[in-house]
Amino acid sequence: MNIEASDFPSLLRAHVELQGTILTAEELSQIGERYARCRGKDLWDVREYASGTPFGAREYRVVRGSSTQDIYRTTERGHAAALRAALNGLESQTGPTSPLKTAPADPPPGS
């Protein structure tokens, strides 16, 4: 099943909301931009990093497999876990990297 790129934010939002988390339009936009750069077949995962703040806060990043390139960063572990589950669930239905494939162009008139 191929999903048009314009449908990806709506589908991702729905999958994240099923996990009990709400993402802002800005977060969804950033995720959409970064998703295209995080191709692969590995599952998404959450990694925990020490923050550079003096308060010892943690930062959680959603990455694909062993990649170091993240698709999402947050101080809320639950948000990162929800996005991980949503991306893995969405890709289990569509296949990795296929959510951003665009529909084929209409045939030229008269063909």
C-alpha positions in Angstrom: 0.0 0.0 0.0 1.5 3.3 -1.1 0.5 6.5 0.7 0.8 9.9 -0.8 3.3 12.2 0.9 0.4 14.6 1.7 -1.3 11.9 3.6 1.7 11.0 5.8 1.2 13.7 8.5 -2.4 12.8 9.0 -1.7 9.1 9.2 1.2 9.6 11.5 -0.8 12.0 13.7 -3.6 9.3 14.0 -1.1 6.6 14.9 0.6 8.8 17.5 -2.8 9.8 19.0 -3.7 6.1 19.3 -0.6 5.9 21.5 -2.0 8.7 23.7 0.2 11.5 22.6 -0.5 14.7 20.7 2.2 16.2 18.4 2.0 19.8 17.3 1.8 20.8 13.6 5.4 22.1 13.8 6.6 18.7 15.3 4.8 16.8 12.5 6.3 19.0 9.9 9.8 18.5 11.2 9.3 14.8 11.4 8.1 14.7 7.8 11.2 16.6 6.7 13.5 14.3 8.6 11.7 11.1 7.7 12.8 11.3 4.1 16.5 11.4 5.3 16.1 8.3 7.5 15.5 5.6 5.0 16.0 2.0 5.8 14.3 -1.2 6.9 15.3 -1.3 10.5 12.7 -0.7 13.3 12.5 2.7 15.0 13.9 2.9 18.5 14.2 5.5 21.3 17.7 6.4 22.6 18.3 8.3 25.8 21.0 11.0 26.0 22.2 13.2 28.8 21.3 16.8 28.2 23.8 19.6 28.4 21.7 21.4 31.0 22.9 21.7 34.6 19.6 20.1 35.8 20.6 16.7 34.5 17.6 16.4 32.2 17.5 13.6 29.7 16.8 13.9 26.0 15.1 11.1 24.1 15.7 10.7 20.3 13.8 8.5 17.9 16.2 6.8 15.5 16.1 4.0 12.9 18.1 0.9 13.8 21.8 1.7 14.5 21.6 5.1 12.9 22.7 8.2 14.8 20.5 10.5 12.7 17.3 11.2 14.7 13.9 12.0 13.4 12.6 13.5 16.7 14.0 14.9 20.0 12.2 15.5 23.2 12.6 15.6 27.0 9.4 13.5 27.3 10.1 9.8 27.1 6.4 9.0 26.5 6.3 11.2 23.4 9.3 9.5 21.9 8.0 6.1 22.7 4.6 7.0 21.2 6.3 8.2 18.0 8.4 5.0 17.8 5.4 2.8 18.1 3.4 4.9 15.6 6.2 4.8 13.0 6.8 1.1 13.5 3.0 0.4 13.3 2.6 2.6 10.2 5.5 1.0 8.4 4.3 -2.5 9.3 1.2 -1.7 7.3 2.9 0.1 4.4 6.5 -1.1 4.4 9.6 0.9 5.2 10.1 4.2 3.4 6.9 3.8 1.3 4.8 6.3 3.2 6.5 9.1 1.3 6.1 7.7 -2.2 3.9 9.9 -4.2 1.1 8.7 -6.4 1.9 8.3 -10.1 1.1 11.3 -12.2 -2.0 11.2 -14.3 -1.4 10.0 -17.9 -1.0 12.8 -20.5 -4.2 13.7 -22.2 -5.0 11.7 -25.3 -2.9 8.7 -24.3 
